[in-house]
Amino acid sequence: MKTVILAGGVGMRMKEYTGQIPKPLVHIGDRPIIWHIMKLYSYYGFNEFIVCLGYRGDKIKDYFVNYHELKDDFTLQLSNENKIIPHSQDVEDWKITFADTGENTNTGGRIKKIEKYIDGDDFFCTYGDGVSNVDLNALLEFHRRKGKIATLTAINPISQYGILDIAEDDVINSFREKPRLSQWINGGFFVFNRNIFSHLHDGDVLEKDTFGRLTEQREIAAYRFKGFWECMDTFKDAEQLNRMWNENIAPWRVWK
C-alpha cells in the first residue's frame, strides 16, 4: 500500500530554515522531519512512498539520492554499477517515487498529479511537517469499516493561549495554561480510496475544495485520535520537537 507525502509547500512561517531548504528537510535531531514521518509508516510495514515535490524539491531528491553518504559509512563498488553497500545494520527498506507536482500547485492538485502511481484501492496520504504516534493499522481498519472515500485523523489541539473562566461579576474563577481544546481539527494522516481522484480538480485546495465536496456527499470520515500529534509549523515548533527528541521524550518514535 502506497503512502503519499505532500512535500511541496514553501513553509512561509519558517523562513529561518526554508530560505535554503524545503520544510520537510528541517531536522529533528540528526534527521529531517520527512524521515521521522516515513519511519512511522515503515514501522507498520508500509514502505512504498510517493513524495509530491514542489518548492526546492531538488533538495529532497538530493537528500535521499545521497542518503547513505549522509547517514553512515558505506562502500562504493565501482565494478557493480556503482553499487552502494551501507555498513549500518539499520537500513531502511524504502521504495520512493519522487513526483514533481509543481512549485505553486495546491494540495489537492498535487494528489491529482500522482494518480498514475496509485495501483491499489486505498492509499495513505500525509503532510510533510507533522509527527504523531497514531496507529496506522487501526486507522486503516477504521477507514475500511466506514467505507467512505476519505478518512482524516482528527485531533484536539492544544490552545496557544491560556484560557480564562470569568464569573458574571468579572472576577476570574480559574486560569488554565494552554489547555487541550474540545474542538476537533484536521491532523492529516489520511486514508483515501482511489475514487477520490474523480473528486479532485487540478486547482483544488484539498482541505477546502475537495473536502468540501466530500462533506456535502457524506463521504469523509473522522478518525478521532487522542494520542500525540504535533505539527512543525513555526520555528518555535521546530525547537520544541528538537528538545523532545534530544531529551528522549519523543512519543512519535514508535520504532524504538
N, C-alpha and C positions, 0 to 999 in steps of 0.2 A: 504494500500500500504506500502510495506516494505522500510526501509532505511538501507543501508549497510554503516558501518563506518570502514574505513581502519585504524586500530589502532595497527598495529604490528611492525612498524619500530623502529629502535634503537634511532634515533634522535642524530646523531653524533655531530652536531653543537650546541647541548645544553647540554654538559656534566656537566655543573654546576648543572643541575637537573637530567638528565637521567642516571647518575650513580646509582641512587637509585630508580627512578620511570620511567615508560614509558612517552613519551612526552604528550600523551592525558590527563595525570593526572597533568600536570603543571597547577598551579592555575592562574586564572584571578579573582582577588578579593578573595572571600572565597569559590569558586567552581572551579573544574578543567575545562580546555577548552572543554573537551568532553561534559560536562554538558551544556555549553553555546551552543554548536552545536546542541545538542538534543533539547534544549529549542526552537531554531529556527524552527525545524521541527514540534515540538509539537504545537507551536503557529498556524501553518497552518493545524493542525489536523492529522498529521502523527506521530503516537505514537508507532509504532512497529519497533524495531531496531534489526539489526544483527551486532554485533561487531566482526570484524575479529582480533583476538588476535595473538600476537607473542611474542616479547620481553617483559618480565616481565608482561605477560598477567594476571598472578595471582593477581597482584596489582589492575588491573582494576576490576576483579571479586570481590575482597575483598571490594573495594570502594562501589560497588552497593549492594552487599550482606549485608553490614553493613551501608547502606545508611541512614536509619532513626536514627541510633545511632550516626552517624557522623553529621547529619544535625540538628535535633530537639529533644526536649523532646519526649518521647514515653512511652507507657505502654506495657509490655510483659504479655500476657495472657497465662499462663502455661497450663491451662486446655483445651485450644483450639489449640493444636498442635503448641505451642509456637507462637501464632499469635501476630504480632507486630501492635500496634494501635498508629499511629502518632498523636501528639497533634496539629500539624500545619494544618491550613486550605489550605495551598499551597502544595498539594501533587500531584506529577507528576503521571499521569495515563499512565505509560510506560510499554510495554512488551519487554523485552530484551533477545535475544538469544546470548549467548557467544560461539563463534566458534574458537577453537584452530586451526589456519591456518599455524602454523609453525614459528619458530623464524627467519629463513632465507629465507622464501618464498617471491617472488617478488609480486608486487601489482596485476598483472593480475592473477597470480596463487592463490592469496588469494580469489579473487572473484570467480574463478572457483571452489574452495573448498566449497563454501556455496550455490551452485546451488540447492541442495535439500531443502533449506529453502525458496526458492522463489516460491510462489504459484500464482502469478498474471502475467499479460502480461508485465507490466512495474515495475521498481523499481528505487528508488533513490540510489545514492552512493556518498560518500564524504570522504575527508581525515579527520583524527583526530586532525588536527592542524590549521584549518582555520575558521575564523568567517566572517560573511557578513550579510547584510540586504536584500539579494536577495529575491524577491517574488517567493516562491516555486510554488504557483499555476500558476503564469504566466509562469514560467519555464516549468512546466508540460504541460500546454496548448500548448506552442511553440513546445515542443518535439512531441506531438501527431499530431500537424498540419503538421510538416515537414515529419513525417512518416519514420524517419531513425532509425537505430538500436541504435545509441548513440547520445546524446546531451551533450555538455560540456558548462559550463559557462565561457565565455571569458571576460577577464578584461584588461584594460590598466594599467600597473603597474606604480608606481612612481619610478623614477630613484634614484638609491643610491647615485648619484653624481650630482653636479652642471653641467649644460650644457653651453658651451661657443659658441657664434656666432662670428667667426673670419673673418674679411674682408680680401680681397686679399693682402692688404699691411701689414698683420699680426697684425693689430690693432683690439682689441676686441670691437665688436659692442654692445654686451649685455651678461649678465650672468644671467642664470636662476637657482635658487637654488632648486635642486631636483624636477624638473617638472614632471607632468604626461606624460608618453610617448604615442606616437600614435600607437605603435605596440600592438598586442593582445597576451596575454598569457593564458595558461590553469589555470583557477582559481578553478578547481574542481567543486563541486556541479553538479554532473552528473544526467542524467536520462538515463536508459538503458532499451531497450526491452529485454525480456528474450532470444531472438535469439542471443544475444551477447555470450552466453555460447558455441555456436558452433564455435565461432571465438577466444575463449580463450584456451591457452595451459598452462599446469602446470607450465612451467618455464617463462611465459610471464612477461615482464615489461609492464604494461598496457599502459603507455604513449608512449612507443617506439614500441613495437611489435604489440600489439592488435590494437592500434590506427593507426599504420602504415598500417596494412592490411585493416582496415575500411576506411581509407582515400583513398586508391587505388580503393576501390569499391564505393566511394562517399556515404558512409553510416554513416557519422558522421557530425552532425550539430553544429554550434556555436551560443549560445545564448549570444548576445552582451550586457554586463551589465556594466553600468556606475555608479552604486551606490558604497556603501562602501564594501571593501574587504581587509582583512589583513591575512597574514599567519604568524604563530608563528614559525619562522624558526631558530631564534637565541635568545640568552639571551637578547639582546637589544630589539628584537621584544616583548618578554615577558614583559619587563619593560614598553614599550610603551603602550601595551594593558592594563596593570595594571594601568598605570597612567590615561588612558582614562576612565577606569571603576571607579576608585576612585574619579575622578573629575566629574562623572556623565555625561560624553560626549561620551558614548559608542553607536555608531549608530547601532550595531548589536542587541542591546537589544530592539527588536521589541515587546517583551511580557510585556512591562511596565504596 
